[in-house]
Amino acid sequence: MATAKQVAANRANAARSTGPRTAAGRTKSSRNAFRHGLSLPLGLTTASEIGRLAQTLAGDNPSEPQLVAASEFATAHCELLRIRALRCAATPGLSATLDPRSLRWVLGFDRYEQAALSRRKRAAKTLDRLNLPVGQP
């Protein structure tokens, strides 16, 4: 059970932690996820590449689960390629200025890269499991 002092401290902290209060602040903070473009969905040309890669990975006459796993793998792989290309494009500018803010921005790519790697690895395991011949574990 929280004491009266703890409740008062929680309320004081909550009053300071409510996010932006002005319309300009709300507009600015709403664009935070689009700072580097990694939160945007993949483009239409990438969607066709994903379809071709998924079809190649799934092989001839794939079952529905195989096609889904191959599509998940292809999507994660294309996202990974996009993340790495953006990181490479952003990195040369860092050598001129070692601004901590810029360095933190580039290191932020790691979070997106790790998520894409995890999705790709999970899809690869599923695809491998689905492609095993009948009778094997």
Secondary structure, DSSP 4 states (H G I P E B T S, - for coil): ---HHHHHHHHHHHHH-S---SHHHHHHHHTGGGSSSTTSPP-HHHHHHHHHHHHHHH-SS--HHHHHHHHHHHHHHHHHHHHHHHHHHHSHHHHH---HHHHHHHHTHHHHHHHHHHHHHHHHHHHHHHTSPTT--
